[in-house]
């Protein structure tokens, strides 16, 4: 039978964080992925300014 884990504990390891410098404000921050070389990376405060609006 299908067992739903919705809203419960997860069996995956914690995300590996990577320290980066925000391409907008220059502040050091951490992101949950390995940045792609040549692409900008933004901190939590600057990211909404660079996202495409959702329709």
PDBQT receptor file of N, H, CA, C and O in Angstrom, charges set to zero:
ATOM      1  N   UNK A   1       0.835  -1.190   0.000  1.00  0.00    +0.000 N 
ATOM      2  CA  UNK A   1       0.000   0.000   0.000  1.00  0.00    +0.000 C 
ATOM      3  C   UNK A   1       0.873   1.245   0.000  1.00  0.00    +0.000 C 
ATOM      4  O   UNK A   1       1.973   1.226   0.553  1.00  0.00    +0.000 OA
ATOM      5  N   UNK A   2       0.411   2.305  -0.600  1.00  0.00    +0.000 N 
ATOM      6  H   UNK A   2      -0.482   2.320  -1.050  1.00  0.00    +0.000 HD
ATOM      7  CA  UNK A   2       1.139   3.570  -0.687  1.00  0.00    +0.000 C 
ATOM      8  C   UNK A   2       1.170   4.252   0.671  1.00  0.00    +0.000 C 
ATOM      9  O   UNK A   2       0.134   4.469   1.300  1.00  0.00    +0.000 OA
ATOM     10  N   UNK A   3       2.373   4.585   1.108  1.00  0.00    +0.000 N 
ATOM     11  H   UNK A   3       3.214   4.409   0.597  1.00  0.00    +0.000 HD
ATOM     12  CA  UNK A   3       2.528   5.274   2.394  1.00  0.00    +0.000 C 
ATOM     13  C   UNK A   3       2.878   6.737   2.139  1.00  0.00    +0.000 C 
ATOM     14  O   UNK A   3       3.895   7.033   1.512  1.00  0.00    +0.000 OA
ATOM     15  N   UNK A   4       2.059   7.631   2.611  1.00  0.00    +0.000 N 
ATOM     16  H   UNK A   4       1.232   7.391   3.120  1.00  0.00    +0.000 HD
ATOM     17  CA  UNK A   4       2.288   9.057   2.428  1.00  0.00    +0.000 C 
ATOM     18  C   UNK A   4       3.141   9.611   3.554  1.00  0.00    +0.000 C 
ATOM     19  O   UNK A   4       2.905   9.324   4.728  1.00  0.00    +0.000 OA
ATOM     20  N   UNK A   5       4.120  10.394   3.191  1.00  0.00    +0.000 N 
ATOM     21  H   UNK A   5       4.312  10.626   2.237  1.00  0.00    +0.000 HD
ATOM     22  CA  UNK A   5       4.987  11.043   4.177  1.00  0.00    +0.000 C 
ATOM     23  C   UNK A   5       4.628  12.527   4.273  1.00  0.00    +0.000 C 
ATOM     24  O   UNK A   5       5.388  13.315   4.835  1.00  0.00    +0.000 OA
ATOM     25  N   UNK A   6       3.492  12.899   3.735  1.00  0.00    +0.000 N 
ATOM     26  H   UNK A   6       2.874  12.259   3.278  1.00  0.00    +0.000 HD
ATOM     27  CA  UNK A   6       3.112  14.302   3.661  1.00  0.00    +0.000 C 
ATOM     28  C   UNK A   6       3.064  14.943   5.043  1.00  0.00    +0.000 C 
ATOM     29  O   UNK A   6       2.302  14.525   5.915  1.00  0.00    +0.000 OA
ATOM     30  N   UNK A   7       3.891  15.962   5.221  1.00  0.00    +0.000 N 
ATOM     31  H   UNK A   7       4.510  16.302   4.513  1.00  0.00    +0.000 HD
ATOM     32  CA  UNK A   7       3.899  16.695   6.479  1.00  0.00    +0.000 C 
ATOM     33  C   UNK A   7       4.665  16.007   7.588  1.00  0.00    +0.000 C 
ATOM     34  O   UNK A   7       4.768  16.547   8.690  1.00  0.00    +0.000 OA
ATOM     35  N   UNK A   8       5.202  14.836   7.327  1.00  0.00    +0.000 N 
ATOM     36  H   UNK A   8       5.118  14.398   6.432  1.00  0.00    +0.000 HD
ATOM     37  CA  UNK A   8       5.928  14.094   8.354  1.00  0.00    +0.000 C 
ATOM     38  C   UNK A   8       7.424  14.223   8.175  1.00  0.00    +0.000 C 
ATOM     39  O   UNK A   8       7.897  14.990   7.336  1.00  0.00    +0.000 OA
ATOM     40  N   UNK A   9       8.174  13.463   8.973  1.00  0.00    +0.000 N 
ATOM     41  H   UNK A   9       7.790  12.840   9.654  1.00  0.00    +0.000 HD
ATOM     42  CA  UNK A   9       9.629  13.521   8.869  1.00  0.00    +0.000 C 
ATOM     43  C   UNK A   9      10.110  13.007   7.517  1.00  0.00    +0.000 C 
ATOM     44  O   UNK A   9       9.494  12.127   6.916  1.00  0.00    +0.000 OA
ATOM     45  N   UNK A  10      11.185  13.554   7.067  1.00  0.00    +0.000 N 
ATOM     46  H   UNK A  10      11.685  14.269   7.556  1.00  0.00    +0.000 HD
ATOM     47  CA  UNK A  10      11.743  13.184   5.766  1.00  0.00    +0.000 C 
ATOM     48  C   UNK A  10      12.926  12.245   5.967  1.00  0.00    +0.000 C 
ATOM     49  O   UNK A  10      13.633  12.336   6.971  1.00  0.00    +0.000 OA
ATOM     50  N   UNK A  11      13.138  11.354   5.022  1.00  0.00    +0.000 N 
ATOM     51  H   UNK A  11      12.564  11.280   4.206  1.00  0.00    +0.000 HD
ATOM     52  CA  UNK A  11      14.255  10.421   5.085  1.00  0.00    +0.000 C 
ATOM     53  C   UNK A  11      15.430  10.876   4.234  1.00  0.00    +0.000 C 
ATOM     54  O   UNK A  11      16.276  10.062   3.863  1.00  0.00    +0.000 OA
ATOM     55  N   UNK A  12      15.492  12.151   3.923  1.00  0.00    +0.000 N 
ATOM     56  H   UNK A  12      14.804  12.812   4.224  1.00  0.00    +0.000 HD
ATOM     57  CA  UNK A  12      16.611  12.634   3.113  1.00  0.00    +0.000 C 
ATOM     58  C   UNK A  12      17.584  13.397   4.001  1.00  0.00    +0.000 C 
ATOM     59  O   UNK A  12      17.198  13.949   5.031  1.00  0.00    +0.000 OA
ATOM     60  N   UNK A  13      18.850  13.422   3.592  1.00  0.00    +0.000 N 
ATOM     61  H   UNK A  13      19.164  12.973   2.756  1.00  0.00    +0.000 HD
ATOM     62  CA  UNK A  13      19.849  14.121   4.408  1.00  0.00    +0.000 C 
ATOM     63  C   UNK A  13      19.641  15.635   4.356  1.00  0.00    +0.000 C 
ATOM     64  O   UNK A  13      19.000  16.136   3.432  1.00  0.00    +0.000 OA
ATOM     65  N   UNK A  14      20.170  16.364   5.328  1.00  0.00    +0.000 N 
ATOM     66  H   UNK A  14      20.691  15.957   6.078  1.00  0.00    +0.000 HD
ATOM     67  CA  UNK A  14      20.027  17.822   5.294  1.00  0.00    +0.000 C 
ATOM     68  C   UNK A  14      20.721  18.403   4.064  1.00  0.00    +0.000 C 
ATOM     69  O   UNK A  14      21.693  17.843   3.557  1.00  0.00    +0.000 OA
ATOM     70  N   UNK A  15      20.203  19.530   3.599  1.00  0.00    +0.000 N 
ATOM     71  H   UNK A  15      19.412  19.984   4.011  1.00  0.00    +0.000 HD
ATOM     72  CA  UNK A  15      20.782  20.158   2.414  1.00  0.00    +0.000 C 
ATOM     73  C   UNK A  15      22.184  20.678   2.709  1.00  0.00    +0.000 C 
ATOM     74  O   UNK A  15      22.459  21.202   3.789  1.00  0.00    +0.000 OA
ATOM     75  N   UNK A  16      23.056  20.521   1.727  1.00  0.00    +0.000 N 
ATOM     76  H   UNK A  16      22.832  20.095   0.850  1.00  0.00    +0.000 HD
ATOM     77  CA  UNK A  16      24.415  21.026   1.861  1.00  0.00    +0.000 C 
ATOM     78  C   UNK A  16      24.412  22.487   1.406  1.00  0.00    +0.000 C 
ATOM     79  O   UNK A  16      24.043  22.792   0.272  1.00  0.00    +0.000 OA
ATOM     80  N   UNK A  17      24.822  23.379   2.295  1.00  0.00    +0.000 N 
ATOM     81  H   UNK A  17      25.122  23.132   3.216  1.00  0.00    +0.000 HD
ATOM     82  CA  UNK A  17      24.816  24.807   1.998  1.00  0.00    +0.000 C 
ATOM     83  C   UNK A  17      26.176  25.230   1.459  1.00  0.00    +0.000 C 
ATOM     84  O   UNK A  17      27.207  24.687   1.856  1.00  0.00    +0.000 OA
ATOM     85  N   UNK A  18      26.169  26.206   0.548  1.00  0.00    +0.000 N 
ATOM     86  H   UNK A  18      25.331  26.646   0.225  1.00  0.00    +0.000 HD
ATOM     87  CA  UNK A  18      27.383  26.732  -0.056  1.00  0.00    +0.000 C 
ATOM     88  C   UNK A  18      27.452  28.224   0.221  1.00  0.00    +0.000 C 
ATOM     89  O   UNK A  18      26.483  28.943  -0.022  1.00  0.00    +0.000 OA
ATOM     90  N   UNK A  19      28.595  28.704   0.731  1.00  0.00    +0.000 N 
ATOM     91  H   UNK A  19      29.383  28.120   0.928  1.00  0.00    +0.000 HD
ATOM     92  CA  UNK A  19      28.767  30.134   0.991  1.00  0.00    +0.000 C 
ATOM     93  C   UNK A  19      29.073  30.852  -0.319  1.00  0.00    +0.000 C 
ATOM     94  O   UNK A  19      29.931  30.431  -1.095  1.00  0.00    +0.000 OA
ATOM     95  N   UNK A  20      28.347  31.950  -0.545  1.00  0.00    +0.000 N 
ATOM     96  H   UNK A  20      27.649  32.292   0.085  1.00  0.00    +0.000 HD
ATOM     97  CA  UNK A  20      28.515  32.755  -1.764  1.00  0.00    +0.000 C 
ATOM     98  C   UNK A  20      28.431  34.228  -1.405  1.00  0.00    +0.000 C 
ATOM     99  O   UNK A  20      28.055  34.590  -0.290  1.00  0.00    +0.000 OA
ATOM    100  N   UNK A  21      28.784  35.065  -2.359  1.00  0.00    +0.000 N 
ATOM    101  H   UNK A  21      29.090  34.770  -3.264  1.00  0.00    +0.000 HD
ATOM    102  CA  UNK A  21      28.634  36.512  -2.231  1.00  0.00    +0.000 C 
ATOM    103  C   UNK A  21      27.482  36.914  -3.149  1.00  0.00    +0.000 C 
ATOM    104  O   UNK A  21      27.471  36.570  -4.331  1.00  0.00    +0.000 OA
ATOM    105  N   UNK A  22      26.520  37.641  -2.597  1.00  0.00    +0.000 N 
ATOM    106  H   UNK A  22      26.529  37.921  -1.637  1.00  0.00    +0.000 HD
ATOM    107  CA  UNK A  22      25.368  38.097  -3.375  1.00  0.00    +0.000 C 
ATOM    108  C   UNK A  22      25.832  38.965  -4.540  1.00  0.00    +0.000 C 
ATOM    109  O   UNK A  22      26.631  39.884  -4.359  1.00  0.00    +0.000 OA
ATOM    110  N   UNK A  23      25.330  38.671  -5.726  1.00  0.00    +0.000 N 
ATOM    111  H   UNK A  23      24.681  37.924  -5.873  1.00  0.00    +0.000 HD
ATOM    112  CA  UNK A  23      25.699  39.425  -6.926  1.00  0.00    +0.000 C 
ATOM    113  C   UNK A  23      25.118  40.826  -6.944  1.00  0.00    +0.000 C 
ATOM    114  O   UNK A  23      25.546  41.662  -7.740  1.00  0.00    +0.000 OA
ATOM    115  N   UNK A  24      24.146  41.098  -6.078  1.00  0.00    +0.000 N 
ATOM    116  H   UNK A  24      23.798  40.419  -5.431  1.00  0.00    +0.000 HD
ATOM    117  CA  UNK A  24      23.492  42.403  -6.042  1.00  0.00    +0.000 C 
ATOM    118  C   UNK A  24      24.093  43.297  -4.956  1.00  0.00    +0.000 C 
ATOM    119  O   UNK A  24      24.624  44.367  -5.254  1.00  0.00    +0.000 OA
ATOM    120  N   UNK A  25      24.008  42.853  -3.687  1.00  0.00    +0.000 N 
ATOM    121  H   UNK A  25      23.577  41.984  -3.445  1.00  0.00    +0.000 HD
ATOM    122  CA  UNK A  25      24.437  43.723  -2.581  1.00  0.00    +0.000 C 
ATOM    123  C   UNK A  25      25.846  43.423  -2.077  1.00  0.00    +0.000 C 
ATOM    124  O   UNK A  25      26.411  44.220  -1.328  1.00  0.00    +0.000 OA
ATOM    125  N   UNK A  26      26.425  42.283  -2.476  1.00  0.00    +0.000 N 
ATOM    126  H   UNK A  26      25.966  41.635  -3.084  1.00  0.00    +0.000 HD
ATOM    127  CA  UNK A  26      27.789  41.960  -2.066  1.00  0.00    +0.000 C 
ATOM    128  C   UNK A  26      27.903  41.311  -0.695  1.00  0.00    +0.000 C 
ATOM    129  O   UNK A  26      29.010  41.075  -0.211  1.00  0.00    +0.000 OA
ATOM    130  N   UNK A  27      26.769  41.020  -0.065  1.00  0.00    +0.000 N 
ATOM    131  H   UNK A  27      25.870  41.211  -0.458  1.00  0.00    +0.000 HD
ATOM    132  CA  UNK A  27      26.759  40.401   1.262  1.00  0.00    +0.000 C 
ATOM    133  C   UNK A  27      27.031  38.908   1.139  1.00  0.00    +0.000 C 
ATOM    134  O   UNK A  27      26.599  38.263   0.183  1.00  0.00    +0.000 OA
ATOM    135  N   UNK A  28      27.765  38.358   2.133  1.00  0.00    +0.000 N 
ATOM    136  H   UNK A  28      28.115  38.881   2.909  1.00  0.00    +0.000 HD
ATOM    137  CA  UNK A  28      27.997  36.921   2.145  1.00  0.00    +0.000 C 
ATOM    138  C   UNK A  28      26.734  36.217   2.627  1.00  0.00    +0.000 C 
ATOM    139  O   UNK A  28      26.104  36.649   3.592  1.00  0.00    +0.000 OA
ATOM    140  N   UNK A  29      26.371  35.137   1.952  1.00  0.00    +0.000 N 
ATOM    141  H   UNK A  29      26.883  34.786   1.168  1.00  0.00    +0.000 HD
ATOM    142  CA  UNK A  29      25.184  34.370   2.337  1.00  0.00    +0.000 C 
ATOM    143  C   UNK A  29      25.411  32.913   1.986  1.00  0.00    +0.000 C 
ATOM    144  O   UNK A  29      26.441  32.559   1.414  1.00  0.00    +0.000 OA
ATOM    145  N   UNK A  30      24.450  32.069   2.329  1.00  0.00    +0.000 N 
ATOM    146  H   UNK A  30      23.613  32.356   2.794  1.00  0.00    +0.000 HD
ATOM    147  CA  UNK A  30      24.525  30.651   2.004  1.00  0.00    +0.000 C 
ATOM    148  C   UNK A  30      23.332  30.263   1.151  1.00  0.00    +0.000 C 
ATOM    149  O   UNK A  30      22.214  30.730   1.369  1.00  0.00    +0.000 OA
ATOM    150  N   UNK A  31      23.589  29.397   0.172  1.00  0.00    +0.000 N 
ATOM    151  H   UNK A  31      24.497  29.018  -0.004  1.00  0.00    +0.000 HD
ATOM    152  CA  UNK A  31      22.526  28.898  -0.693  1.00  0.00    +0.000 C 
ATOM    153  C   UNK A  31      22.536  27.373  -0.661  1.00  0.00    +0.000 C 
ATOM    154  O   UNK A  31      23.594  26.775  -0.461  1.00  0.00    +0.000 OA
ATOM    155  N   UNK A  32      21.372  26.724  -0.854  1.00  0.00    +0.000 N 
ATOM    156  H   UNK A  32      20.513  27.210  -1.017  1.00  0.00    +0.000 HD
ATOM    157  CA  UNK A  32      21.294  25.265  -0.770  1.00  0.00    +0.000 C 
ATOM    158  C   UNK A  32      21.641  24.544  -2.070  1.00  0.00    +0.000 C 
ATOM    159  O   UNK A  32      21.088  23.481  -2.352  1.00  0.00    +0.000 OA
ATOM    160  N   UNK A  33      22.557  25.113  -2.869  1.00  0.00    +0.000 N 
ATOM    161  H   UNK A  33      23.006  25.976  -2.640  1.00  0.00    +0.000 HD
ATOM    162  CA  UNK A  33      22.964  24.486  -4.134  1.00  0.00    +0.000 C 
ATOM    163  C   UNK A  33      24.362  24.956  -4.487  1.00  0.00    +0.000 C 
ATOM    164  O   UNK A  33      24.868  25.921  -3.915  1.00  0.00    +0.000 OA
ATOM    165  N   UNK A  34      24.985  24.263  -5.439  1.00  0.00    +0.000 N 
ATOM    166  H   UNK A  34      24.574  23.479  -5.904  1.00  0.00    +0.000 HD
ATOM    167  CA  UNK A  34      26.287  24.674  -5.952  1.00  0.00    +0.000 C 
ATOM    168  C   UNK A  34      26.024  25.638  -7.107  1.00  0.00    +0.000 C 
ATOM    169  O   UNK A  34      25.426  25.243  -8.109  1.00  0.00    +0.000 OA
ATOM    170  N   UNK A  35      26.457  26.888  -6.988  1.00  0.00    +0.000 N 
ATOM    171  H   UNK A  35      26.942  27.209  -6.175  1.00  0.00    +0.000 HD
ATOM    172  CA  UNK A  35      26.190  27.866  -8.048  1.00  0.00    +0.000 C 
ATOM    173  C   UNK A  35      26.867  27.490  -9.370  1.00  0.00    +0.000 C 
ATOM    174  O   UNK A  35      27.957  26.918  -9.381  1.00  0.00    +0.000 OA
ATOM    175  N   UNK A  36      26.214  27.813 -10.463  1.00  0.00    +0.000 N 
ATOM    176  H   UNK A  36      25.328  28.278 -10.454  1.00  0.00    +0.000 HD
ATOM    177  CA  UNK A  36      26.765  27.601 -11.793  1.00  0.00    +0.000 C 
ATOM    178  C   UNK A  36      27.667  28.775 -12.121  1.00  0.00    +0.000 C 
ATOM    179  O   UNK A  36      27.271  29.930 -11.970  1.00  0.00    +0.000 OA
ATOM    180  N   UNK A  37      28.875  28.482 -12.568  1.00  0.00    +0.000 N 
ATOM    181  H   UNK A  37      29.197  27.544 -12.691  1.00  0.00    +0.000 HD
ATOM    182  CA  UNK A  37      29.827  29.542 -12.881  1.00  0.00    +0.000 C 
ATOM    183  C   UNK A  37      29.277  30.438 -13.989  1.00  0.00    +0.000 C 
ATOM    184  O   UNK A  37      28.762  29.953 -14.997  1.00  0.00    +0.000 OA
ATOM    185  N   UNK A  38      29.393  31.744 -13.789  1.00  0.00    +0.000 N 
ATOM    186  H   UNK A  38      29.811  32.138 -12.971  1.00  0.00    +0.000 HD
ATOM    187  CA  UNK A  38      28.912  32.705 -14.773  1.00  0.00    +0.000 C 
ATOM    188  C   UNK A  38      27.478  33.167 -14.557  1.00  0.00    +0.000 C 
ATOM    189  O   UNK A  38      27.018  34.084 -15.238  1.00  0.00    +0.000 OA
ATOM    190  N   UNK A  39      26.762  32.547 -13.620  1.00  0.00    +0.000 N 
ATOM    191  H   UNK A  39      27.136  31.802 -13.067  1.00  0.00    +0.000 HD
ATOM    192  CA  UNK A  39      25.386  32.956 -13.339  1.00  0.00    +0.000 C 
ATOM    193  C   UNK A  39      25.340  33.690 -12.014  1.00  0.00    +0.000 C 
ATOM    194  O   UNK A  39      26.044  33.300 -11.082  1.00  0.00    +0.000 OA
ATOM    195  N   UNK A  40      24.540  34.739 -11.894  1.00  0.00    +0.000 N 
ATOM    196  H   UNK A  40      23.968  35.056 -12.651  1.00  0.00    +0.000 HD
ATOM    197  CA  UNK A  40      24.464  35.496 -10.643  1.00  0.00    +0.000 C 
ATOM    198  C   UNK A  40      23.772  34.695  -9.545  1.00  0.00    +0.000 C 
ATOM    199  O   UNK A  40      22.908  33.860  -9.816  1.00  0.00    +0.000 OA
ATOM    200  N   UNK A  41      24.166  34.964  -8.300  1.00  0.00    +0.000 N 
ATOM    201  H   UNK A  41      24.868  35.642  -8.080  1.00  0.00    +0.000 HD
ATOM    202  CA  UNK A  41      23.555  34.335  -7.128  1.00  0.00    +0.000 C 
ATOM    203  C   UNK A  41      23.134  35.461  -6.199  1.00  0.00    +0.000 C 
ATOM    204  O   UNK A  41      23.907  36.388  -5.957  1.00  0.00    +0.000 OA
ATOM    205  N   UNK A  42      21.911  35.389  -5.675  1.00  0.00    +0.000 N 
ATOM    206  H   UNK A  42      21.283  34.636  -5.872  1.00  0.00    +0.000 HD
ATOM    207  CA  UNK A  42      21.379  36.454  -4.836  1.00  0.00    +0.000 C 
ATOM    208  C   UNK A  42      21.064  35.962  -3.430  1.00  0.00    +0.000 C 
ATOM    209  O   UNK A  42      20.724  34.796  -3.231  1.00  0.00    +0.000 OA
ATOM    210  N   UNK A  43      21.182  36.868  -2.455  1.00  0.00    +0.000 N 
ATOM    211  H   UNK A  43      21.459  37.815  -2.618  1.00  0.00    +0.000 HD
ATOM    212  CA  UNK A  43      20.826  36.545  -1.075  1.00  0.00    +0.000 C 
ATOM    213  C   UNK A  43      19.301  36.540  -0.959  1.00  0.00    +0.000 C 
ATOM    214  O   UNK A  43      18.590  36.897  -1.898  1.00  0.00    +0.000 OA
ATOM    215  N   UNK A  44      18.825  36.134   0.195  1.00  0.00    +0.000 N 
ATOM    216  H   UNK A  44      19.402  35.844   0.958  1.00  0.00    +0.000 HD
ATOM    217  CA  UNK A  44      17.381  36.018   0.424  1.00  0.00    +0.000 C 
ATOM    218  C   UNK A  44      16.670  37.363   0.258  1.00  0.00    +0.000 C 
ATOM    219  O   UNK A  44      15.528  37.402  -0.199  1.00  0.00    +0.000 OA
ATOM    220  N   UNK A  45      17.325  38.454   0.620  1.00  0.00    +0.000 N 
ATOM    221  H   UNK A  45      18.253  38.422   0.991  1.00  0.00    +0.000 HD
ATOM    222  CA  UNK A  45      16.688  39.771   0.513  1.00  0.00    +0.000 C 
ATOM    223  C   UNK A  45      16.650  40.271  -0.936  1.00  0.00    +0.000 C 
ATOM    224  O   UNK A  45      15.691  40.930  -1.337  1.00  0.00    +0.000 OA
ATOM    225  N   UNK A  46      17.677  39.963  -1.714  1.00  0.00    +0.000 N 
ATOM    226  H   UNK A  46      18.456  39.428  -1.388  1.00  0.00    +0.000 HD
ATOM    227  CA  UNK A  46      17.754  40.475  -3.095  1.00  0.00    +0.000 C 
ATOM    228  C   UNK A  46      17.028  39.588  -4.115  1.00  0.00    +0.000 C 
ATOM    229  O   UNK A  46      16.626  40.077  -5.171  1.00  0.00    +0.000 OA
ATOM    230  N   UNK A  47      16.857  38.312  -3.823  1.00  0.00    +0.000 N 
ATOM    231  H   UNK A  47      17.184  37.915  -2.965  1.00  0.00    +0.000 HD
ATOM    232  CA  UNK A  47      16.255  37.390  -4.783  1.00  0.00    +0.000 C 
ATOM    233  C   UNK A  47      14.888  37.847  -5.305  1.00  0.00    +0.000 C 
ATOM    234  O   UNK A  47      14.662  37.786  -6.514  1.00  0.00    +0.000 OA
ATOM    235  N   UNK A  48      13.965  38.304  -4.442  1.00  0.00    +0.000 N 
ATOM    236  H   UNK A  48      14.149  38.353  -3.461  1.00  0.00    +0.000 HD
ATOM    237  CA  UNK A  48      12.653  38.715  -4.978  1.00  0.00    +0.000 C 
ATOM    238  C   UNK A  48      12.730  39.841  -6.017  1.00  0.00    +0.000 C 
ATOM    239  O   UNK A  48      11.857  39.935  -6.879  1.00  0.00    +0.000 OA
ATOM    240  N   UNK A  49      13.757  40.693  -5.951  1.00  0.00    +0.000 N 
ATOM    241  H   UNK A  49      14.466  40.617  -5.251  1.00  0.00    +0.000 HD
ATOM    242  CA  UNK A  49      13.893  41.789  -6.915  1.00  0.00    +0.000 C 
ATOM    243  C   UNK A  49      14.255  41.275  -8.306  1.00  0.00    +0.000 C 
ATOM    244  O   UNK A  49      14.054  41.977  -9.297  1.00  0.00    +0.000 OA
ATOM    245  N   UNK A  50      14.789  40.052  -8.388  1.00  0.00    +0.000 N 
ATOM    246  H   UNK A  50      14.952  39.482  -7.583  1.00  0.00    +0.000 HD
ATOM    247  CA  UNK A  50      15.274  39.523  -9.663  1.00  0.00    +0.000 C 
ATOM    248  C   UNK A  50      14.429  38.384 -10.213  1.00  0.00    +0.000 C 
ATOM    249  O   UNK A  50      14.726  37.864 -11.288  1.00  0.00    +0.000 OA
ATOM    250  N   UNK A  51      13.390  37.990  -9.503  1.00  0.00    +0.000 N 
ATOM    251  H   UNK A  51      13.149  38.412  -8.629  1.00  0.00    +0.000 HD
ATOM    252  CA  UNK A  51      12.511  36.928  -9.973  1.00  0.00    +0.000 C 
ATOM    253  C   UNK A  51      11.514  37.459 -10.970  1.00  0.00    +0.000 C 
ATOM    254  O   UNK A  51      11.077  38.607 -10.894  1.00  0.00    +0.000 OA
ATOM    255  N   UNK A  52      11.160  36.592 -11.918  1.00  0.00    +0.000 N 
ATOM    256  H   UNK A  52      11.515  35.659 -11.981  1.00  0.00    +0.000 HD
ATOM    257  CA  UNK A  52      10.104  36.964 -12.873  1.00  0.00    +0.000 C 
ATOM    258  C   UNK A  52       8.767  36.910 -12.142  1.00  0.00    +0.000 C 
ATOM    259  O   UNK A  52       8.552  36.010 -11.330  1.00  0.00    +0.000 OA
ATOM    260  N   UNK A  53       7.873  37.844 -12.409  1.00  0.00    +0.000 N 
ATOM    261  H   UNK A  53       8.048  38.575 -13.069  1.00  0.00    +0.000 HD
ATOM    262  CA  UNK A  53       6.558  37.795 -11.754  1.00  0.00    +0.000 C 
ATOM    263  C   UNK A  53       5.787  36.568 -12.203  1.00  0.00    +0.000 C 
ATOM    264  O   UNK A  53       5.864  36.171 -13.365  1.00  0.00    +0.000 OA
ATOM    265  N   UNK A  54       5.034  35.961 -11.275  1.00  0.00    +0.000 N 
ATOM    266  H   UNK A  54       4.971  36.284 -10.331  1.00  0.00    +0.000 HD
ATOM    267  CA  UNK A  54       4.204  34.798 -11.607  1.00  0.00    +0.000 C 
ATOM    268  C   UNK A  54       2.847  35.276 -12.097  1.00  0.00    +0.000 C 
ATOM    269  O   UNK A  54       2.296  36.252 -11.588  1.00  0.00    +0.000 OA
ATOM    270  N   UNK A  55       2.320  34.577 -13.089  1.00  0.00    +0.000 N 
ATOM    271  H   UNK A  55       2.768  33.785 -13.502  1.00  0.00    +0.000 HD
ATOM    272  CA  UNK A  55       1.010  34.941 -13.640  1.00  0.00    +0.000 C 
ATOM    273  C   UNK A  55      -0.015  33.933 -13.270  1.00  0.00    +0.000 C 
ATOM    274  O   UNK A  55      -1.180  34.070 -13.645  1.00  0.00    +0.000 OA
TER     275      UNK A  55
